[in-house]
Amino acid sequence: MDPSPRRMPTLDEVAERAGVSRTAASRVINNVPHVSRAKREAVERAVRELGYVPNPTARALATRKVGAVVLAASSDEAGLFADPFFAEVVVGVSAALEQSDLELILLLANTPRGRERLRQMIRSRRADGIMLMPLHGDDPLGGLGDESGVPVVFGGLPLTGEPRWYVDADNRGGARLAAEHLVGSGRRRPVMITGQADQLVSATREQGFAEGLLLAGVPLLDVASGDFQVEGGADAMDRLLDAHPRLDAVFAASDNMAIGALQALRRRGRRVPEDVAVVGFDDLAGARVANPPLTTVHQPVRALGHEMARMLVSAIEGQDPSPLILPTRLTVRESAPAR
């Protein structure tokens, strides 16, 4: 009597023998790039020892391209689509993807259900890659680059860790330019309005502003937290005026908060720029039509989206693009003129 046919080993058994995740084992077997040498060697050894033979149908499904990428953000719908920053990013992403055959899917991942939808898309291979907008410190999407099995490009660094692929602006250098400009125009009692404490961009811009003041020998009177929105900037400005009535300069870590600061200063009877100079960060369209027009640190927001998409396409094609930091510069307008 012939012996029973030997059962073929499974992918899970290969992963267990190699001491790696099932996703990592699948990527090695399907010759997907961007797996560490140690993991690749461990999986290849397990394949030989177990005699694993990939299922050709499953392999074809695992390696196929679906022709779509996701741009995911951890903001709520009302805030996101009213945010000119996000709109500029989407324009840049769309322009870059016009040169490829990839379709763009916008996904809100600010709730557990939204995050699960994103993970389900990845598990079911309904996206070839992911672009993530700036995250909060405790956002579970921060580890997505390690677990997804598809390329993930971050727009801005997360608070913890450093992802493989990201595009960011020179936030520290731009904030330093703001400090140098305010000191150079004779301001000696500056304050700052920063964003949420659990976003790295807030800490980096605060650090750059403080460094610029320190180099000039001018103390930073105080820092108040906003939320990158107009209302948050106005509330923070009120608190700073209550604590420091003689302040003469404000650096806000976003144009939205700077516009809120302008509103609060006007309501409190402070003249801009005669009594208080105001500098923002972003140089979005609203800065040019603010009252008065806003001096601000220009970051190339549309280019940030464009480069995120280009980086993701390169990664999908099997390349390993380098992270990118985009330059910033100061745009001087009436809210903080040079002296």
C-alpha positions as CSV (number, residue, x, y, z in Angstrom):
1,M,0.0,0.0,0.0
2,D,1.4,3.4,-0.9
3,P,2.2,5.7,2.0
4,S,-0.1,8.7,2.5
5,P,1.1,11.7,0.5
6,R,3.2,14.1,2.6
7,R,1.3,17.2,3.7
8,M,2.7,20.4,2.1
9,P,4.0,23.0,4.6
10,T,2.1,26.2,4.9
11,L,3.2,29.8,4.8
12,D,2.4,30.2,8.5
13,E,4.8,27.3,9.3
14,V,7.5,28.9,7.2
15,A,7.0,32.2,9.1
16,E,7.1,30.3,12.5
17,R,10.2,28.4,11.6
18,A,11.9,31.6,10.4
19,G,10.8,33.6,13.5
20,V,9.2,36.3,11.4
21,S,5.7,37.6,10.7
22,R,3.5,36.0,8.0
23,T,3.7,39.3,6.1
24,A,7.5,39.3,6.1
25,A,7.6,35.6,5.0
26,S,5.2,36.4,2.1
27,R,7.3,39.3,1.0
28,V,10.5,37.2,0.8
29,I,8.8,34.3,-1.0
30,N,7.2,36.7,-3.5
31,N,10.5,38.6,-4.0
32,V,9.1,41.9,-2.7
33,P,11.9,44.4,-1.9
34,H,12.7,46.2,1.3
35,V,13.1,43.2,3.6
36,S,16.1,43.0,5.8
37,R,18.9,40.6,4.9
38,A,18.5,38.7,8.2
39,K,14.8,38.1,7.7
40,R,15.3,37.2,4.0
41,E,18.0,34.6,4.9
42,A,15.9,33.2,7.7
43,V,12.8,32.7,5.5
44,E,14.9,31.2,2.6
45,R,16.4,28.8,5.1
46,A,13.0,27.8,6.4
47,V,11.7,27.3,2.9
48,R,14.6,24.9,2.1
49,E,14.2,23.0,5.4
50,L,10.5,22.6,5.1
51,G,10.4,22.0,1.4
52,Y,7.8,24.8,1.0
53,V,6.5,25.4,-2.6
54,P,4.5,28.6,-3.2
55,N,1.0,28.3,-4.6
56,P,1.3,29.9,-8.0
57,T,-2.3,31.3,-7.8
58,A,-1.7,32.8,-4.4
59,R,1.7,34.2,-5.5
60,A,0.1,35.9,-8.5
61,L,-2.5,37.5,-6.2
62,A,0.2,38.6,-3.7
63,T,2.4,40.3,-6.3
64,R,-0.2,41.9,-8.5
65,K,-0.7,45.7,-8.6
66,V,-4.2,47.0,-8.1
67,G,-3.5,50.5,-9.5
68,A,-4.5,52.6,-6.4
69,V,-2.8,54.4,-3.5
70,V,-4.3,55.8,-0.3
71,L,-3.8,59.3,1.2
72,A,-4.9,58.9,4.8
73,A,-5.3,61.5,7.5
74,S,-6.1,61.3,11.2
75,S,-8.2,64.5,11.2
76,D,-12.0,64.8,11.4
77,E,-13.9,65.5,8.3
78,A,-15.0,69.1,9.2
79,G,-11.5,70.2,10.1
80,L,-9.7,68.4,7.3
81,F,-11.7,69.7,4.3
82,A,-11.7,73.2,5.7
83,D,-7.9,73.1,6.0
84,P,-6.1,74.9,3.2
85,F,-2.9,72.9,4.0
86,F,-4.5,69.6,3.3
87,A,-6.1,71.0,0.1
88,E,-2.6,72.0,-1.2
89,V,-1.2,68.6,-0.3
90,V,-4.0,66.9,-2.3
91,V,-3.3,69.1,-5.3
92,G,0.4,68.2,-5.2
93,V,-0.3,64.4,-4.8
94,S,-2.8,64.5,-7.7
95,A,-0.4,66.3,-10.0
96,A,2.3,63.7,-9.3
97,L,0.0,60.7,-9.8
98,E,-1.2,62.1,-13.2
99,Q,2.2,60.8,-14.5
100,S,1.4,57.3,-13.4
101,D,-1.5,54.9,-13.8
102,L,-2.4,55.0,-10.1
103,E,-5.7,56.2,-8.8
104,L,-5.9,58.2,-5.5
105,I,-8.2,57.1,-2.6
106,L,-8.8,59.7,0.2
107,L,-9.4,58.0,3.6
108,L,-10.2,59.5,7.0
109,A,-8.6,57.4,9.7
110,N,-9.4,59.5,12.8
111,T,-11.6,56.8,14.4
112,P,-11.1,53.2,15.2
113,R,-13.5,52.3,12.4
114,G,-11.6,54.4,9.9
115,R,-8.2,52.9,11.0
116,E,-9.7,49.4,10.6
117,R,-10.9,50.3,7.1
118,L,-7.4,51.3,6.2
119,R,-5.9,48.1,7.6
120,Q,-8.6,46.0,5.8
121,M,-7.6,47.7,2.5
122,I,-4.1,46.7,3.1
123,R,-4.9,43.1,4.1
124,S,-7.1,42.6,1.1
125,R,-4.4,44.2,-1.2
126,R,-6.8,46.9,-2.4
127,A,-4.0,49.5,-2.4
128,D,-0.4,49.4,-3.6
129,G,0.8,52.0,-1.1
130,I,-0.1,54.5,1.6
131,M,0.6,58.1,2.2
132,L,0.0,59.3,5.8
133,M,-0.5,62.9,6.8
134,P,1.0,64.2,10.1
135,L,0.1,62.0,13.0
136,H,-0.5,62.7,16.7
137,G,1.9,61.0,19.2
138,D,-0.4,58.2,20.3
139,D,-1.8,57.5,16.8
140,P,-1.7,53.8,16.2
141,L,-1.1,54.4,12.5
142,G,2.5,55.4,13.4
143,G,3.5,51.7,13.2
144,L,1.8,51.1,9.9
145,G,5.0,51.2,8.0
146,D,6.3,48.2,9.9
147,E,3.1,46.1,9.6
148,S,1.5,46.9,6.3
149,G,3.5,44.9,3.8
150,V,3.1,47.8,1.3
151,P,5.2,51.0,1.0
152,V,4.2,53.7,3.4
153,V,5.3,57.4,3.0
154,F,4.8,59.8,5.8
155,G,4.1,63.5,5.3
156,G,6.0,64.9,8.2
157,L,7.8,62.9,10.8
158,P,5.7,61.3,13.6
159,L,6.5,62.2,17.2
160,T,8.2,58.8,17.9
161,G,10.4,56.7,15.7
162,E,11.7,57.5,12.2
163,P,9.9,55.9,9.3
164,R,11.8,54.6,6.2
165,W,10.2,57.0,3.8
166,Y,9.0,60.5,4.6
167,V,8.8,64.1,3.2
168,D,9.0,67.0,5.6
169,A,9.8,70.7,5.6
170,D,12.7,72.3,7.4
171,N,10.5,73.3,10.3
172,R,13.4,74.2,12.7
173,G,15.2,76.3,10.1
174,G,12.0,78.1,9.2
175,A,11.2,79.0,12.8
176,R,14.7,80.2,13.3
177,L,14.2,82.6,10.3
178,A,11.1,83.9,12.1
179,A,13.1,84.6,15.2
180,E,16.0,86.3,13.4
181,H,13.5,88.5,11.5
182,L,11.7,89.7,14.6
183,V,14.8,90.4,16.5
184,G,16.3,92.2,13.5
185,S,13.3,94.4,13.3
186,G,13.8,95.5,16.9
187,R,11.4,93.2,18.8
188,R,12.6,92.3,22.3
189,R,9.5,90.8,24.0
190,P,8.4,87.9,21.8
191,V,6.0,85.1,22.5
192,M,5.0,82.0,20.6
193,I,1.7,80.2,19.8
194,T,2.5,76.5,19.1
195,G,0.3,73.6,18.0
196,Q,-0.6,70.4,19.7
197,A,2.1,69.0,22.0
198,D,1.7,65.5,20.6
199,Q,2.8,66.5,17.1
200,L,6.5,66.7,16.3
201,V,6.0,69.7,14.0
202,S,4.9,71.7,17.1
203,A,8.0,70.8,19.1
204,T,10.4,71.3,16.2
205,R,9.1,74.8,15.3
206,E,9.2,75.8,19.0
207,Q,12.7,74.5,19.2
208,G,13.8,76.5,16.1
209,F,12.2,79.7,17.3
210,A,13.8,79.4,20.8
211,E,17.2,78.7,19.2
212,G,17.0,81.7,17.0
213,L,16.2,84.0,20.0
214,L,18.9,82.4,22.1
215,L,21.5,83.1,19.5
216,A,20.4,86.8,19.4
217,G,20.4,87.0,23.2
218,V,16.6,87.7,23.4
219,P,14.5,85.6,25.9
220,L,11.3,83.9,24.8
221,L,8.7,85.3,27.2
222,D,6.1,82.5,27.0
223,V,4.5,79.8,24.8
224,A,0.8,79.1,24.5
225,S,-0.7,76.1,22.8
226,G,-3.2,76.3,20.1
227,D,-4.6,73.7,17.8
228,F,-3.4,74.9,14.3
229,Q,-6.8,76.5,13.8
230,V,-7.9,80.1,13.8
231,E,-10.0,79.9,17.0
232,G,-7.1,78.2,18.8
233,G,-4.8,80.9,17.8
234,A,-7.2,83.6,19.0
235,D,-7.6,81.9,22.4
236,A,-3.9,81.5,22.8
237,M,-3.3,85.1,21.9
238,D,-5.8,86.2,24.6
239,R,-4.0,84.2,27.2
240,L,-0.6,85.6,26.2
241,L,-1.9,89.2,26.3
242,D,-3.3,88.6,29.8
243,A,0.0,87.2,31.0
244,H,2.3,89.6,29.2
245,P,0.6,92.9,28.3
246,R,3.8,94.5,27.0
247,L,4.7,91.7,24.5
248,D,5.7,93.1,21.1
249,A,6.0,90.1,18.8
250,V,4.2,86.8,18.2
251,F,5.3,83.8,16.2
252,A,2.5,81.4,15.4
253,A,3.3,77.9,14.2
254,S,0.7,78.0,11.5
255,D,-0.9,80.7,9.4
256,N,-4.4,79.7,10.8
257,M,-3.2,80.4,14.3
258,A,-1.5,83.7,13.2
259,I,-4.7,84.9,11.7
260,G,-6.5,84.1,14.9
261,A,-3.8,86.0,16.8
262,L,-4.4,89.0,14.5
263,Q,-8.2,88.9,15.3
264,A,-7.5,88.8,19.0
265,L,-5.0,91.7,18.8
266,R,-7.4,93.8,16.9
267,R,-10.2,93.0,19.4
268,R,-7.9,94.0,22.3
269,G,-7.0,97.3,20.7
270,R,-3.4,96.4,19.7
271,R,-2.1,97.7,16.4
272,V,-0.2,95.4,14.1
273,P,2.6,95.9,13.4
274,E,3.0,99.2,15.3
275,D,2.4,97.6,18.8
276,V,2.9,93.9,18.0
277,A,4.5,92.1,15.0
278,V,3.0,88.8,13.9
279,V,4.7,86.0,11.9
280,G,3.0,82.8,10.8
281,F,4.2,79.6,9.2
282,D,2.9,78.0,5.9
283,D,2.4,80.9,3.5
284,L,-1.0,79.6,2.3
285,A,-3.4,81.7,0.3
286,G,-5.0,83.2,3.4
287,A,-1.8,84.8,4.5
288,R,-1.9,87.2,1.5
289,V,-5.4,88.4,2.2
290,A,-5.1,88.6,6.0
291,N,-5.6,92.0,7.8
292,P,-2.9,93.1,7.6
293,P,-1.2,90.7,5.1
294,L,0.8,88.2,7.0
295,T,4.6,87.8,7.2
296,T,5.1,84.1,7.3
297,V,7.5,81.2,6.8
298,H,6.9,79.7,3.4
299,Q,6.9,76.0,3.2
300,P,6.2,74.4,-0.2
301,V,3.0,72.5,0.8
302,R,2.0,71.6,-2.7
303,A,5.6,70.3,-3.4
304,L,5.4,68.2,-0.2
305,G,2.3,66.4,-1.6
306,H,4.0,66.0,-5.0
307,E,7.2,64.6,-3.5
308,M,5.2,62.2,-1.2
309,A,3.5,60.8,-4.3
310,R,6.7,60.5,-6.3
311,M,8.4,58.8,-3.4
312,L,5.6,56.3,-3.0
313,V,5.6,55.5,-6.7
314,S,9.3,54.9,-6.6
315,A,8.9,52.5,-3.6
316,I,6.1,50.7,-5.3
317,E,8.4,50.1,-8.3
318,G,10.9,48.5,-6.1
319,Q,13.3,51.4,-5.5
320,D,14.4,52.7,-2.1
321,P,14.1,56.5,-2.2
322,S,15.8,58.6,0.4
323,P,13.8,60.8,2.9
324,L,13.4,64.4,1.8
325,I,13.5,67.7,3.7
326,L,12.1,70.6,1.7
327,P,13.6,74.1,2.3
328,T,11.7,77.0,3.9
329,R,12.1,80.7,3.5
330,L,10.6,83.9,5.0
331,T,8.0,85.9,3.1
332,V,7.8,89.4,4.5
333,R,4.5,91.3,4.5
334,E,2.8,94.1,6.5
335,S,2.2,92.2,9.8
336,A,6.0,92.2,10.5
337,P,7.9,94.4,8.2
338,A,11.6,94.8,8.2
339,R,13.0,97.8,10.0
